[in-house]
């Protein structure tokens, strides 16, 4: 019997900082130059969402994998690890 990915993600715990460690460098690039917007589907935690006419960043649930910065074709994501003591804590690996 194998567990679903969602069940495993539920085991993660987050110590959320007031300051985001993720930022869109130029939000207009996402809307005007990026046709397929891979950040919306490449992130395993669904941190990036399309809301009306912009891409929102919900950093609170970030798994700190870095997929978004690698997958952005315009290098438009400023990604860094959260400040010390903040971020995700993985349980069972």
N, C-alpha and C positions, 0 to 999 in steps of 0.2 A: 504494500500500500504506500503510495507516495502522496506527499502533501502538495497542495496548490501553492503557486508562487505568492498569491495574496495572503495565504495563511502564514507563510514564512516571513513576509514583510511585516505582518502584524506583530511579530516578536521584537522588531526593532524599537528602540526607545530613542527619543530625541531630547536634547537639552538645547532649546531654541534661543539663539542670540537675538537681541533687538536689532542688530545690524546684519543686513543680508551679505552673504559671501558670494552671491550670484548677481550679475547685473548685465542688462543689455546695453552695450556701448552706445548704439544709436538705434532706438526703437523704430525709426523710419526705415532703416535697412530691412528689417523683418517684413514690413508691409509693402515696400516698393521694389526691392531688389531680389527678395527671396521668394521664388514662386512656390516651391514645395514645402518650405518651413519644416525641415527635418527635426528641429528641436521639439516639435509637438508630438512626435512618435518615437524618437530615439531614446528619450529619458525613461528608464524603467519605473521611476516613481511618479511619472506624470506631473512634474514640477511646472512645465510650461503648458499654458492653456490659451486658446483663442477666446478672447472676451470682447465682443462687439467688433471694434476696429483696431485691436491691438493684441499683442502677445503679453500675457501676464506671467510673472515669475513668482511662484509660491515656494520660496526657498526653505520653508519650515520642514518639509518632508524630503529634502534632498538626501540621497544615499551616498553622496560624495564620490561617485564613480568617475566623473569627468567625461562621460559620454557626450554631453551637450557641447563642450568646447571642441572636442574632436570632430563631431558631426556637423558643426555649423560651417557651411561652405564660405561664409564671409568673415569668419573669425570675429564675430560680433558679440561674443559672450565673454565677459570678464569673470573668470572662474578662479576661485582660490579656496583653500581649506578654511573652515570657520576658525575663529579665534580659539585659543586654548581653553579646553573645558566645555566647549560647545560643539554641537553637531550630533551625528548619529552614533548610537551604540548598538552594535550587532550582537545578538544573542545566538549562540550555537554556530559561530563562525561568521 
